[in-house]
Amino acid sequence: MKHDDLESLVHRRLTELQPPRAPRTLAPRVMAQIRSRQQSPWYGQPWIAWPWVGQVVSVALLLGLFGFAWHLLNLGAGVSDVFGTGRVETSIVAVTDAVVTLAEGARVLQRVILKPIAGHLMFVMAFLGMASALLCAALARLLQEREAGR
């Protein structure tokens, strides 16, 4: 049998087949899902379906959070400047000295370890966040296709 004959035979047999029928429960389930999505609040829907104001505010909050984290990593003043001087009880002075020592140690660790790699860490965190969002979207799409095939 030649390739063209085989192709025409397969094509003819495939066109003779009945189209697959959806299960009877498919339409009611789809309509129930659509109704439940329409009744859910805007923040319960996917981010892309939010109103544009909500999207802008969420992006601004996320950028503000990253800016705040960046500010924390680049603290300029030492903690000892906050406490000042004056006469206080001995126990409070001891606690204050301990807090100042811990804060200065944390500041040194921040300056020596975190500050040189802070930009890289933020890039990695953003990349991992986007990658996990894409993975979740792909899995959701896969599950939707699997459910549609049942």
ABEGO torsion letter per residue (X at the ends): XBAAAAAAAAAAAAAABBBBBBBAAAAAAAAAAAAAAAABBAAABBAAABBAAAAAAAAAAAAAAAAAAAAAAABABBAAAAAEBEBBBAAAAAAAAAAAAAAAAAAAAAAAAAAAAAAAAAAAAAAAAAAAAAAAAAAAAAAAAAAAAX
